[in-house]
Amino acid sequence: MNELYEAIEQKIKASGYPRAISGEDVYNDICDQIDGKENGTYLLLSKFEEDVVFEYHITIQDEDFNLGILTMRTPEGVFEADFDA
């Protein structure tokens, strides 16, 4: 799992996101957001920090999910990480 968390952190940092980030926290937030949802494609919003909103573009399948795009809206600007690239 640590490799997955590191990959998430690297993608987010590569987008120019200026704050400290934990791949594990992002992964857990996604899991909380999709808990109980049916298969399909969703745009989910999460207030990740007091002044930061994460937009997850997620496709949920039977046993897993695919995070396509993560848009991070902060006072410093808007940052986007494409996890399908």
PDB file of N, CA, C and O in Angstrom:
ATOM      1  N   MET A   1       0.826  -1.207   0.000  1.00  0.00           N
ATOM      2  CA  MET A   1       0.000   0.000   0.000  1.00  0.00           C
ATOM      3  C   MET A   1       0.863   1.261   0.000  1.00  0.00           C
ATOM      4  O   MET A   1       0.467   2.290  -0.547  1.00  0.00           O
ATOM      5  N   ASN A   2       2.048   1.175   0.618  1.00  0.00           N
ATOM      6  CA  ASN A   2       2.901   2.361   0.658  1.00  0.00           C
ATOM      7  C   ASN A   2       3.258   2.846  -0.734  1.00  0.00           C
ATOM      8  O   ASN A   2       3.374   4.052  -0.953  1.00  0.00           O
ATOM      9  N   GLU A   3       3.437   1.923  -1.692  1.00  0.00           N
ATOM     10  CA  GLU A   3       3.731   2.319  -3.070  1.00  0.00           C
ATOM     11  C   GLU A   3       2.567   3.097  -3.661  1.00  0.00           C
ATOM     12  O   GLU A   3       2.770   4.078  -4.377  1.00  0.00           O
ATOM     13  N   LEU A   4       1.363   2.668  -3.365  1.00  0.00           N
ATOM     14  CA  LEU A   4       0.176   3.363  -3.853  1.00  0.00           C
ATOM     15  C   LEU A   4       0.097   4.766  -3.255  1.00  0.00           C
ATOM     16  O   LEU A   4      -0.163   5.735  -3.968  1.00  0.00           O
ATOM     17  N   TYR A   5       0.319   4.869  -1.960  1.00  0.00           N
ATOM     18  CA  TYR A   5       0.276   6.171  -1.292  1.00  0.00           C
ATOM     19  C   TYR A   5       1.327   7.113  -1.881  1.00  0.00           C
ATOM     20  O   TYR A   5       1.054   8.291  -2.110  1.00  0.00           O
ATOM     21  N   GLU A   6       2.526   6.588  -2.124  1.00  0.00           N
ATOM     22  CA  GLU A   6       3.600   7.402  -2.697  1.00  0.00           C
ATOM     23  C   GLU A   6       3.258   7.847  -4.111  1.00  0.00           C
ATOM     24  O   GLU A   6       3.557   8.978  -4.495  1.00  0.00           O
ATOM     25  N   ALA A   7       2.634   6.964  -4.893  1.00  0.00           N
ATOM     26  CA  ALA A   7       2.231   7.314  -6.258  1.00  0.00           C
ATOM     27  C   ALA A   7       1.195   8.439  -6.243  1.00  0.00           C
ATOM     28  O   ALA A   7       1.256   9.351  -7.067  1.00  0.00           O
ATOM     29  N   ILE A   8       0.252   8.375  -5.315  1.00  0.00           N
ATOM     30  CA  ILE A   8      -0.753   9.437  -5.183  1.00  0.00           C
ATOM     31  C   ILE A   8      -0.067  10.752  -4.842  1.00  0.00           C
ATOM     32  O   ILE A   8      -0.354  11.781  -5.453  1.00  0.00           O
ATOM     33  N   GLU A   9       0.836  10.723  -3.870  1.00  0.00           N
ATOM     34  CA  GLU A   9       1.559  11.940  -3.471  1.00  0.00           C
ATOM     35  C   GLU A   9       2.353  12.520  -4.634  1.00  0.00           C
ATOM     36  O   GLU A   9       2.348  13.734  -4.840  1.00  0.00           O
ATOM     37  N   GLN A  10       3.031  11.675  -5.390  1.00  0.00           N
ATOM     38  CA  GLN A  10       3.841  12.153  -6.515  1.00  0.00           C
ATOM     39  C   GLN A  10       2.986  12.825  -7.573  1.00  0.00           C
ATOM     40  O   GLN A  10       3.358  13.880  -8.087  1.00  0.00           O
ATOM     41  N   LYS A  11       1.846  12.233  -7.909  1.00  0.00           N
ATOM     42  CA  LYS A  11       0.948  12.827  -8.911  1.00  0.00           C
ATOM     43  C   LYS A  11       0.448  14.191  -8.439  1.00  0.00           C
ATOM     44  O   LYS A  11       0.399  15.143  -9.219  1.00  0.00           O
ATOM     45  N   ILE A  12       0.081  14.283  -7.177  1.00  0.00           N
ATOM     46  CA  ILE A  12      -0.433  15.545  -6.645  1.00  0.00           C
ATOM     47  C   ILE A  12       0.664  16.597  -6.631  1.00  0.00           C
ATOM     48  O   ILE A  12       0.431  17.735  -7.039  1.00  0.00           O
ATOM     49  N   LYS A  13       1.840  16.242  -6.177  1.00  0.00           N
ATOM     50  CA  LYS A  13       2.958  17.191  -6.149  1.00  0.00           C
ATOM     51  C   LYS A  13       3.328  17.637  -7.559  1.00  0.00           C
ATOM     52  O   LYS A  13       3.659  18.805  -7.763  1.00  0.00           O
ATOM     53  N   ALA A  14       3.279  16.732  -8.535  1.00  0.00           N
ATOM     54  CA  ALA A  14       3.599  17.058  -9.925  1.00  0.00           C
ATOM     55  C   ALA A  14       2.614  18.072 -10.514  1.00  0.00           C
ATOM     56  O   ALA A  14       2.945  18.780 -11.465  1.00  0.00           O
ATOM     57  N   SER A  15       1.408  18.140  -9.948  1.00  0.00           N
ATOM     58  CA  SER A  15       0.412  19.102 -10.435  1.00  0.00           C
ATOM     59  C   SER A  15       0.740  20.529  -9.998  1.00  0.00           C
ATOM     60  O   SER A  15       0.146  21.490 -10.486  1.00  0.00           O
ATOM     61  N   GLY A  16       1.696  20.655  -9.069  1.00  0.00           N
ATOM     62  CA  GLY A  16       2.052  21.971  -8.535  1.00  0.00           C
ATOM     63  C   GLY A  16       1.382  22.289  -7.215  1.00  0.00           C
ATOM     64  O   GLY A  16       1.540  23.391  -6.689  1.00  0.00           O
ATOM     65  N   TYR A  17       0.635  21.340  -6.672  1.00  0.00           N
ATOM     66  CA  TYR A  17      -0.051  21.543  -5.395  1.00  0.00           C
ATOM     67  C   TYR A  17       0.974  21.977  -4.353  1.00  0.00           C
ATOM     68  O   TYR A  17       1.942  21.259  -4.103  1.00  0.00           O
ATOM     69  N   PRO A  18       0.770  23.157  -3.734  1.00  0.00           N
ATOM     70  CA  PRO A  18       1.824  23.747  -2.899  1.00  0.00           C
ATOM     71  C   PRO A  18       1.856  23.301  -1.435  1.00  0.00           C
ATOM     72  O   PRO A  18       2.745  23.717  -0.691  1.00  0.00           O
ATOM     73  N   ARG A  19       0.933  22.488  -1.018  1.00  0.00           N
ATOM     74  CA  ARG A  19       0.847  22.119   0.401  1.00  0.00           C
ATOM     75  C   ARG A  19       1.364  20.707   0.643  1.00  0.00           C
ATOM     76  O   ARG A  19       1.508  19.914  -0.288  1.00  0.00           O
ATOM     77  N   ALA A  20       1.638  20.410   1.900  1.00  0.00           N
ATOM     78  CA  ALA A  20       2.011  19.043   2.271  1.00  0.00           C
ATOM     79  C   ALA A  20       0.797  18.146   2.036  1.00  0.00           C
ATOM     80  O   ALA A  20      -0.344  18.553   2.255  1.00  0.00           O
ATOM     81  N   ILE A  21       1.061  16.926   1.589  1.00  0.00           N
ATOM     82  CA  ILE A  21      -0.030  16.018   1.284  1.00  0.00           C
ATOM     83  C   ILE A  21       0.348  14.597   1.678  1.00  0.00           C
ATOM     84  O   ILE A  21       1.505  14.198   1.551  1.00  0.00           O
ATOM     85  N   SER A  22      -0.620  13.844   2.151  1.00  0.00           N
ATOM     86  CA  SER A  22      -0.423  12.441   2.496  1.00  0.00           C
ATOM     87  C   SER A  22      -1.243  11.592   1.535  1.00  0.00           C
ATOM     88  O   SER A  22      -2.465  11.722   1.469  1.00  0.00           O
ATOM     89  N   GLY A  23      -0.567  10.724   0.793  1.00  0.00           N
ATOM     90  CA  GLY A  23      -1.267   9.820  -0.109  1.00  0.00           C
ATOM     91  C   GLY A  23      -2.230   8.913   0.636  1.00  0.00           C
ATOM     92  O   GLY A  23      -3.300   8.572   0.130  1.00  0.00           O
ATOM     93  N   GLU A  24      -1.841   8.527   1.844  1.00  0.00           N
ATOM     94  CA  GLU A  24      -2.719   7.686   2.653  1.00  0.00           C
ATOM     95  C   GLU A  24      -3.992   8.436   3.031  1.00  0.00           C
ATOM     96  O   GLU A  24      -5.080   7.863   2.989  1.00  0.00           O
ATOM     97  N   ASP A  25      -3.869   9.711   3.401  1.00  0.00           N
ATOM     98  CA  ASP A  25      -5.048  10.512   3.749  1.00  0.00           C
ATOM     99  C   ASP A  25      -5.973  10.675   2.547  1.00  0.00           C
ATOM    100  O   ASP A  25      -7.194  10.598   2.689  1.00  0.00           O
ATOM    101  N   VAL A  26      -5.402  10.900   1.370  1.00  0.00           N
ATOM    102  CA  VAL A  26      -6.210  11.043   0.154  1.00  0.00           C
ATOM    103  C   VAL A  26      -6.925   9.726  -0.141  1.00  0.00           C
ATOM    104  O   VAL A  26      -8.124   9.723  -0.420  1.00  0.00           O
ATOM    105  N   TYR A  27      -6.205   8.616  -0.082  1.00  0.00           N
ATOM    106  CA  TYR A  27      -6.797   7.307  -0.339  1.00  0.00           C
ATOM    107  C   TYR A  27      -7.942   7.023   0.639  1.00  0.00           C
ATOM    108  O   TYR A  27      -9.014   6.575   0.233  1.00  0.00           O
ATOM    109  N   ASN A  28      -7.711   7.284   1.915  1.00  0.00           N
ATOM    110  CA  ASN A  28      -8.751   7.046   2.921  1.00  0.00           C
ATOM    111  C   ASN A  28      -9.956   7.948   2.710  1.00  0.00           C
ATOM    112  O   ASN A  28     -11.092   7.527   2.925  1.00  0.00           O
ATOM    113  N   ASP A  29      -9.718   9.188   2.290  1.00  0.00           N
ATOM    114  CA  ASP A  29     -10.823  10.105   1.999  1.00  0.00           C
ATOM    115  C   ASP A  29     -11.665   9.577   0.841  1.00  0.00           C
ATOM    116  O   ASP A  29     -12.894   9.618   0.882  1.00  0.00           O
ATOM    117  N   ILE A  30     -10.984   9.080  -0.192  1.00  0.00           N
ATOM    118  CA  ILE A  30     -11.708   8.501  -1.332  1.00  0.00           C
ATOM    119  C   ILE A  30     -12.542   7.315  -0.863  1.00  0.00           C
ATOM    120  O   ILE A  30     -13.721   7.214  -1.204  1.00  0.00           O
ATOM    121  N   CYS A  31     -11.949   6.426  -0.092  1.00  0.00           N
ATOM    122  CA  CYS A  31     -12.681   5.244   0.391  1.00  0.00           C
ATOM    123  C   CYS A  31     -13.905   5.652   1.209  1.00  0.00           C
ATOM    124  O   CYS A  31     -14.964   5.036   1.087  1.00  0.00           O
ATOM    125  N   ASP A  32     -13.767   6.679   2.037  1.00  0.00           N
ATOM    126  CA  ASP A  32     -14.907   7.177   2.809  1.00  0.00           C
ATOM    127  C   ASP A  32     -15.986   7.734   1.890  1.00  0.00           C
ATOM    128  O   ASP A  32     -17.176   7.521   2.119  1.00  0.00           O
ATOM    129  N   GLN A  33     -15.563   8.451   0.846  1.00  0.00           N
ATOM    130  CA  GLN A  33     -16.508   9.075  -0.087  1.00  0.00           C
ATOM    131  C   GLN A  33     -17.306   8.039  -0.889  1.00  0.00           C
ATOM    132  O   GLN A  33     -18.488   8.242  -1.166  1.00  0.00           O
ATOM    133  N   ILE A  34     -16.658   6.932  -1.259  1.00  0.00           N
ATOM    134  CA  ILE A  34     -17.325   5.961  -2.137  1.00  0.00           C
ATOM    135  C   ILE A  34     -18.022   4.842  -1.380  1.00  0.00           C
ATOM    136  O   ILE A  34     -18.703   4.016  -1.988  1.00  0.00           O
ATOM    137  N   ASP A  35     -17.864   4.803  -0.078  1.00  0.00           N
ATOM    138  CA  ASP A  35     -18.468   3.747   0.718  1.00  0.00           C
ATOM    139  C   ASP A  35     -19.975   3.693   0.489  1.00  0.00           C
ATOM    140  O   ASP A  35     -20.684   4.678   0.696  1.00  0.00           O
ATOM    141  N   GLY A  36     -20.447   2.534   0.060  1.00  0.00           N
ATOM    142  CA  GLY A  36     -21.880   2.330  -0.129  1.00  0.00           C
ATOM    143  C   GLY A  36     -22.421   2.781  -1.476  1.00  0.00           C
ATOM    144  O   GLY A  36     -23.614   2.630  -1.737  1.00  0.00           O
ATOM    145  N   LYS A  37     -21.571   3.332  -2.336  1.00  0.00           N
ATOM    146  CA  LYS A  37     -22.031   3.793  -3.653  1.00  0.00           C
ATOM    147  C   LYS A  37     -22.090   2.619  -4.627  1.00  0.00           C
ATOM    148  O   LYS A  37     -21.304   1.676  -4.534  1.00  0.00           O
ATOM    149  N   GLU A  38     -23.025   2.695  -5.552  1.00  0.00           N
ATOM    150  CA  GLU A  38     -23.173   1.674  -6.580  1.00  0.00           C
ATOM    151  C   GLU A  38     -22.138   1.895  -7.675  1.00  0.00           C
ATOM    152  O   GLU A  38     -21.519   2.956  -7.753  1.00  0.00           O
ATOM    153  N   ASN A  39     -21.957   0.880  -8.520  1.00  0.00           N
ATOM    154  CA  ASN A  39     -21.066   1.018  -9.664  1.00  0.00           C
ATOM    155  C   ASN A  39     -21.508   2.199 -10.514  1.00  0.00           C
ATOM    156  O   ASN A  39     -22.702   2.432 -10.701  1.00  0.00           O
ATOM    157  N   GLY A  40     -20.532   2.945 -11.028  1.00  0.00           N
ATOM    158  CA  GLY A  40     -20.845   4.087 -11.872  1.00  0.00           C
ATOM    159  C   GLY A  40     -19.731   5.110 -11.808  1.00  0.00           C
ATOM    160  O   GLY A  40     -18.699   4.901 -11.171  1.00  0.00           O
ATOM    161  N   THR A  41     -19.967   6.225 -12.486  1.00  0.00           N
ATOM    162  CA  THR A  41     -19.008   7.321 -12.522  1.00  0.00           C
ATOM    163  C   THR A  41     -19.552   8.464 -11.690  1.00  0.00           C
ATOM    164  O   THR A  41     -20.722   8.828 -11.805  1.00  0.00           O
ATOM    165  N   TYR A  42     -18.698   9.026 -10.854  1.00  0.00           N
ATOM    166  CA  TYR A  42     -19.119  10.054  -9.910  1.00  0.00           C
ATOM    167  C   TYR A  42     -18.155  11.232  -9.907  1.00  0.00           C
ATOM    168  O   TYR A  42     -16.964  11.076 -10.176  1.00  0.00           O
ATOM    169  N   LEU A  43     -18.680  12.399  -9.602  1.00  0.00           N
ATOM    170  CA  LEU A  43     -17.896  13.574  -9.247  1.00  0.00           C
ATOM    171  C   LEU A  43     -18.199  13.825  -7.778  1.00  0.00           C
ATOM    172  O   LEU A  43     -19.317  14.197  -7.420  1.00  0.00           O
ATOM    173  N   LEU A  44     -17.191  13.619  -6.926  1.00  0.00           N
ATOM    174  CA  LEU A  44     -17.379  13.751  -5.489  1.00  0.00           C
ATOM    175  C   LEU A  44     -16.560  14.918  -4.964  1.00  0.00           C
ATOM    176  O   LEU A  44     -15.404  15.095  -5.348  1.00  0.00           O
ATOM    177  N   LEU A  45     -17.152  15.704  -4.094  1.00  0.00           N
ATOM    178  CA  LEU A  45     -16.471  16.842  -3.497  1.00  0.00           C
ATOM    179  C   LEU A  45     -16.147  16.529  -2.045  1.00  0.00           C
ATOM    180  O   LEU A  45     -16.935  15.907  -1.333  1.00  0.00           O
ATOM    181  N   SER A  46     -14.972  16.974  -1.621  1.00  0.00           N
ATOM    182  CA  SER A  46     -14.557  16.755  -0.240  1.00  0.00           C
ATOM    183  C   SER A  46     -13.824  17.992   0.252  1.00  0.00           C
ATOM    184  O   SER A  46     -12.916  18.494  -0.410  1.00  0.00           O
ATOM    185  N   LYS A  47     -14.221  18.473   1.410  1.00  0.00           N
ATOM    186  CA  LYS A  47     -13.494  19.576   2.034  1.00  0.00           C
ATOM    187  C   LYS A  47     -12.294  18.953   2.731  1.00  0.00           C
ATOM    188  O   LYS A  47     -12.374  18.531   3.885  1.00  0.00           O
ATOM    189  N   PHE A  48     -11.177  18.903   2.004  1.00  0.00           N
ATOM    190  CA  PHE A  48     -10.012  18.156   2.468  1.00  0.00           C
ATOM    191  C   PHE A  48      -9.319  18.855   3.628  1.00  0.00           C
ATOM    192  O   PHE A  48      -8.832  18.201   4.551  1.00  0.00           O
ATOM    193  N   GLU A  49      -9.274  20.167   3.581  1.00  0.00           N
ATOM    194  CA  GLU A  49      -8.781  20.993   4.677  1.00  0.00           C
ATOM    195  C   GLU A  49      -9.770  22.132   4.845  1.00  0.00           C
ATOM    196  O   GLU A  49     -10.735  22.243   4.090  1.00  0.00           O
ATOM    197  N   GLU A  50      -9.526  22.981   5.841  1.00  0.00           N
ATOM    198  CA  GLU A  50     -10.426  24.099   6.112  1.00  0.00           C
ATOM    199  C   GLU A  50     -10.736  24.920   4.856  1.00  0.00           C
ATOM    200  O   GLU A  50     -11.884  25.298   4.625  1.00  0.00           O
ATOM    201  N   ASP A  51      -9.701  25.194   4.042  1.00  0.00           N
ATOM    202  CA  ASP A  51      -9.869  26.064   2.880  1.00  0.00           C
ATOM    203  C   ASP A  51      -9.508  25.367   1.564  1.00  0.00           C
ATOM    204  O   ASP A  51      -9.195  26.033   0.578  1.00  0.00           O
ATOM    205  N   VAL A  52      -9.550  24.036   1.545  1.00  0.00           N
ATOM    206  CA  VAL A  52      -9.196  23.259   0.359  1.00  0.00           C
ATOM    207  C   VAL A  52     -10.324  22.286   0.026  1.00  0.00           C
ATOM    208  O   VAL A  52     -10.788  21.541   0.889  1.00  0.00           O
ATOM    209  N   VAL A  53     -10.758  22.301  -1.232  1.00  0.00           N
ATOM    210  CA  VAL A  53     -11.783  21.374  -1.702  1.00  0.00           C
ATOM    211  C   VAL A  53     -11.163  20.473  -2.762  1.00  0.00           C
ATOM    212  O   VAL A  53     -10.545  20.950  -3.714  1.00  0.00           O
ATOM    213  N   PHE A  54     -11.335  19.173  -2.587  1.00  0.00           N
ATOM    214  CA  PHE A  54     -10.885  18.198  -3.568  1.00  0.00           C
ATOM    215  C   PHE A  54     -12.103  17.727  -4.358  1.00  0.00           C
ATOM    216  O   PHE A  54     -13.141  17.409  -3.778  1.00  0.00           O
ATOM    217  N   GLU A  55     -11.972  17.685  -5.682  1.00  0.00           N
ATOM    218  CA  GLU A  55     -12.985  17.124  -6.576  1.00  0.00           C
ATOM    219  C   GLU A  55     -12.421  15.819  -7.125  1.00  0.00           C
ATOM    220  O   GLU A  55     -11.411  15.818  -7.830  1.00  0.00           O
ATOM    221  N   TYR A  56     -13.070  14.723  -6.801  1.00  0.00           N
ATOM    222  CA  TYR A  56     -12.650  13.415  -7.286  1.00  0.00           C
ATOM    223  C   TYR A  56     -13.545  13.000  -8.455  1.00  0.00           C
ATOM    224  O   TYR A  56     -14.768  12.973  -8.320  1.00  0.00           O
ATOM    225  N   HIS A  57     -12.945  12.678  -9.590  1.00  0.00           N
ATOM    226  CA  HIS A  57     -13.663  12.111 -10.735  1.00  0.00           C
ATOM    227  C   HIS A  57     -13.368  10.616 -10.685  1.00  0.00           C
ATOM    228  O   HIS A  57     -12.281  10.176 -11.060  1.00  0.00           O
ATOM    229  N   ILE A  58     -14.332   9.850 -10.226  1.00  0.00           N
ATOM    230  CA  ILE A  58     -14.102   8.445  -9.887  1.00  0.00           C
ATOM    231  C   ILE A  58     -15.089   7.536 -10.622  1.00  0.00           C
ATOM    232  O   ILE A  58     -16.269   7.854 -10.773  1.00  0.00           O
ATOM    233  N   THR A  59     -14.561   6.396 -11.071  1.00  0.00           N
ATOM    234  CA  THR A  59     -15.399   5.322 -11.589  1.00  0.00           C
ATOM    235  C   THR A  59     -15.304   4.166 -10.605  1.00  0.00           C
ATOM    236  O   THR A  59     -14.214   3.702 -10.272  1.00  0.00           O
ATOM    237  N   ILE A  60     -16.458   3.712 -10.146  1.00  0.00           N
ATOM    238  CA  ILE A  60     -16.516   2.622  -9.173  1.00  0.00           C
ATOM    239  C   ILE A  60     -16.945   1.351  -9.900  1.00  0.00           C
ATOM    240  O   ILE A  60     -17.939   1.330 -10.626  1.00  0.00           O
ATOM    241  N   GLN A  61     -16.155   0.279  -9.681  1.00  0.00           N
ATOM    242  CA  GLN A  61     -16.492  -1.039 -10.190  1.00  0.00           C
ATOM    243  C   GLN A  61     -16.778  -1.939  -8.997  1.00  0.00           C
ATOM    244  O   GLN A  61     -16.739  -1.494  -7.850  1.00  0.00           O
ATOM    245  N   ASP A  62     -17.066  -3.210  -9.273  1.00  0.00           N
ATOM    246  CA  ASP A  62     -17.457  -4.143  -8.214  1.00  0.00           C
ATOM    247  C   ASP A  62     -16.485  -4.171  -7.043  1.00  0.00           C
ATOM    248  O   ASP A  62     -16.901  -3.998  -5.897  1.00  0.00           O
ATOM    249  N   GLU A  63     -15.222  -4.381  -7.301  1.00  0.00           N
ATOM    250  CA  GLU A  63     -14.260  -4.588  -6.222  1.00  0.00           C
ATOM    251  C   GLU A  63     -13.242  -3.469  -6.074  1.00  0.00           C
ATOM    252  O   GLU A  63     -12.416  -3.510  -5.163  1.00  0.00           O
ATOM    253  N   ASP A  64     -13.283  -2.462  -6.957  1.00  0.00           N
ATOM    254  CA  ASP A  64     -12.280  -1.407  -6.885  1.00  0.00           C
ATOM    255  C   ASP A  64     -12.829  -0.108  -7.457  1.00  0.00           C
ATOM    256  O   ASP A  64     -14.015   0.003  -7.768  1.00  0.00           O
ATOM    257  N   PHE A  65     -11.938   0.872  -7.587  1.00  0.00           N
ATOM    258  CA  PHE A  65     -12.326   2.145  -8.175  1.00  0.00           C
ATOM    259  C   PHE A  65     -11.164   2.686  -8.984  1.00  0.00           C
ATOM    260  O   PHE A  65     -10.017   2.281  -8.800  1.00  0.00           O
ATOM    261  N   ASN A  66     -11.479   3.612  -9.886  1.00  0.00           N
ATOM    262  CA  ASN A  66     -10.460   4.285 -10.674  1.00  0.00           C
ATOM    263  C   ASN A  66     -10.610   5.785 -10.465  1.00  0.00           C
ATOM    264  O   ASN A  66     -11.646   6.369 -10.782  1.00  0.00           O
ATOM    265  N   LEU A  67      -9.573   6.392  -9.933  1.00  0.00           N
ATOM    266  CA  LEU A  67      -9.534   7.844  -9.806  1.00  0.00           C
ATOM    267  C   LEU A  67      -8.966   8.384 -11.100  1.00  0.00           C
ATOM    268  O   LEU A  67      -7.793   8.164 -11.401  1.00  0.00           O
ATOM    269  N   GLY A  68      -9.783   9.090 -11.875  1.00  0.00           N
ATOM    270  CA  GLY A  68      -9.335   9.640 -13.146  1.00  0.00           C
ATOM    271  C   GLY A  68      -8.649  10.977 -12.950  1.00  0.00           C
ATOM    272  O   GLY A  68      -7.455  11.115 -13.214  1.00  0.00           O
ATOM    273  N   ILE A  69      -9.402  11.960 -12.489  1.00  0.00           N
ATOM    274  CA  ILE A  69      -8.900  13.326 -12.305  1.00  0.00           C
ATOM    275  C   ILE A  69      -9.152  13.753 -10.861  1.00  0.00           C
ATOM    276  O   ILE A  69     -10.210  13.484 -10.292  1.00  0.00           O
ATOM    277  N   LEU A  70      -8.178  14.410 -10.295  1.00  0.00           N
ATOM    278  CA  LEU A  70      -8.328  15.028  -8.983  1.00  0.00           C
ATOM    279  C   LEU A  70      -8.055  16.513  -9.160  1.00  0.00           C
ATOM    280  O   LEU A  70      -6.955  16.909  -9.543  1.00  0.00           O
ATOM    281  N   THR A  71      -9.061  17.329  -8.879  1.00  0.00           N
ATOM    282  CA  THR A  71      -8.914  18.786  -8.935  1.00  0.00           C
ATOM    283  C   THR A  71      -8.893  19.299  -7.514  1.00  0.00           C
ATOM    284  O   THR A  71      -9.771  18.984  -6.712  1.00  0.00           O
ATOM    285  N   MET A  72      -7.876  20.098  -7.209  1.00  0.00           N
ATOM    286  CA  MET A  72      -7.701  20.638  -5.865  1.00  0.00           C
ATOM    287  C   MET A  72      -7.877  22.150  -5.928  1.00  0.00           C
ATOM    288  O   MET A  72      -7.104  22.844  -6.589  1.00  0.00           O
ATOM    289  N   ARG A  73      -8.882  22.651  -5.246  1.00  0.00           N
ATOM    290  CA  ARG A  73      -9.173  24.088  -5.234  1.00  0.00           C
ATOM    291  C   ARG A  73      -8.697  24.669  -3.903  1.00  0.00           C
ATOM    292  O   ARG A  73      -9.189  24.306  -2.834  1.00  0.00           O
ATOM    293  N   THR A  74      -7.725  25.581  -3.997  1.00  0.00           N
ATOM    294  CA  THR A  74      -7.109  26.170  -2.814  1.00  0.00           C
ATOM    295  C   THR A  74      -7.063  27.685  -2.970  1.00  0.00           C
ATOM    296  O   THR A  74      -7.271  28.190  -4.074  1.00  0.00           O
ATOM    297  N   PRO A  75      -6.796  28.419  -1.900  1.00  0.00           N
ATOM    298  CA  PRO A  75      -6.605  29.861  -2.029  1.00  0.00           C
ATOM    299  C   PRO A  75      -5.407  30.201  -2.933  1.00  0.00           C
ATOM    300  O   PRO A  75      -5.358  31.278  -3.528  1.00  0.00           O
ATOM    301  N   GLU A  76      -4.443  29.273  -3.029  1.00  0.00           N
ATOM    302  CA  GLU A  76      -3.270  29.500  -3.868  1.00  0.00           C
ATOM    303  C   GLU A  76      -3.557  29.294  -5.350  1.00  0.00           C
ATOM    304  O   GLU A  76      -2.778  29.728  -6.198  1.00  0.00           O
ATOM    305  N   GLY A  77      -4.660  28.640  -5.666  1.00  0.00           N
ATOM    306  CA  GLY A  77      -5.016  28.367  -7.067  1.00  0.00           C
ATOM    307  C   GLY A  77      -5.698  27.022  -7.212  1.00  0.00           C
ATOM    308  O   GLY A  77      -6.002  26.346  -6.229  1.00  0.00           O
ATOM    309  N   VAL A  78      -5.930  26.649  -8.463  1.00  0.00           N
ATOM    310  CA  VAL A  78      -6.569  25.376  -8.784  1.00  0.00           C
ATOM    311  C   VAL A  78      -5.505  24.477  -9.407  1.00  0.00           C
ATOM    312  O   VAL A  78      -4.779  24.893 -10.311  1.00  0.00           O
ATOM    313  N   PHE A  79      -5.420  23.244  -8.917  1.00  0.00           N
ATOM    314  CA  PHE A  79      -4.419  22.292  -9.372  1.00  0.00           C
ATOM    315  C   PHE A  79      -5.133  21.014  -9.783  1.00  0.00           C
ATOM    316  O   PHE A  79      -6.106  20.605  -9.149  1.00  0.00           O
ATOM    317  N   GLU A  80      -4.641  20.380 -10.855  1.00  0.00           N
ATOM    318  CA  GLU A  80      -5.311  19.198 -11.364  1.00  0.00           C
ATOM    319  C   GLU A  80      -4.287  18.084 -11.603  1.00  0.00           C
ATOM    320  O   GLU A  80      -3.252  18.297 -12.234  1.00  0.00           O
ATOM    321  N   ALA A  81      -4.599  16.907 -11.089  1.00  0.00           N
ATOM    322  CA  ALA A  81      -3.765  15.724 -11.289  1.00  0.00           C
ATOM    323  C   ALA A  81      -4.574  14.708 -12.096  1.00  0.00           C
ATOM    324  O   ALA A  81      -5.675  14.324 -11.701  1.00  0.00           O
ATOM    325  N   ASP A  82      -4.017  14.275 -13.233  1.00  0.00           N
ATOM    326  CA  ASP A  82      -4.671  13.288 -14.100  1.00  0.00           C
ATOM    327  C   ASP A  82      -4.056  11.924 -13.800  1.00  0.00           C
ATOM    328  O   ASP A  82      -2.919  11.654 -14.186  1.00  0.00           O
ATOM    329  N   PHE A  83      -4.798  11.077 -13.121  1.00  0.00           N
ATOM    330  CA  PHE A  83      -4.292   9.776 -12.720  1.00  0.00           C
ATOM    331  C   PHE A  83      -4.398   8.750 -13.842  1.00  0.00           C
ATOM    332  O   PHE A  83      -3.887   7.638 -13.709  1.00  0.00           O
ATOM    333  N   ASP A  84      -5.050   9.105 -14.939  1.00  0.00           N
ATOM    334  CA  ASP A  84      -5.149   8.207 -16.092  1.00  0.00           C
ATOM    335  C   ASP A  84      -4.019   8.451 -17.083  1.00  0.00           C
ATOM    336  O   ASP A  84      -3.842   7.675 -18.021  1.00  0.00           O
ATOM    337  N   ALA A  85      -3.248   9.529 -16.883  1.00  0.00           N
ATOM    338  CA  ALA A  85      -2.167   9.851 -17.836  1.00  0.00           C
ATOM    339  C   ALA A  85      -0.936   9.026 -17.568  1.00  0.00           C
ATOM    340  O   ALA A  85       0.066   9.165 -18.269  1.00  0.00           O
TER     341      ALA A  85
END
